[in-house]
């Protein structure tokens, strides 16, 4: 059998001596050790607090910018209502439906140049393109939006109300529901981003101010009609997304998630409704406004502004985390 060596007494004494030296150093410099540890803790705490303060500052700046943008948007809308003689400029947005004239008269100076009005039929659209009255470009765009939205009125109302059909026979599990809802919210965000890029493309506004060799009035009616239809194609995508959400069949315990999801997916549709209504109000006011104008009329910025409720979005994600979290035994 092989022999196994064991440490001698000298080795043991050396080890004990070294330990005593280390212990003595620790005792002697204990406050230095404690101070270094405390300093490291303070530095770490400062880094964490600084990072959180920076995150809070960026969040506050973002919220302030959003509030400022909303104030500017509302101010421009108020200016536009005043310019077109909308009663809401005086009595407020929720006081009543928009009316024709806050001055008590719809009369306008006589003018030989015709002014565009909204077209309700294809024949009227063709007449707009053929006759080219004042403001025909904007009237053509708004008319197509309204004609495309009109057949969807019942479906849009269901979305606004959060109406759901009778549930299907199969019920989604928590994991399936979470995956489906996250996918739909992501699809909504992606569609909104695509719409934003589409409307910000140079060719979008160029359709209204094309070179003179395209049309004597400087606009391309085919391009205007094309972009109007494409804007409404995005609208129908968002509506179908809302309907898919409201068609999900899941246990009653998840009803709050589905209700919040439906509310969030209806937000872009509400923005569309506001945009189309505002645009149509401007076109209806043209016969009252343009005869008095001696030059370009500034009615403010009229855009399709889609805002996302971040609080609602966060609440949905928290609930999805809750229902998919592993249960403790």
Order of alpha helices (4+ residues) and beta strands (2+ residues): alpha-alpha-alpha-alpha-alpha-alpha-alpha-alpha-alpha-alpha-alpha
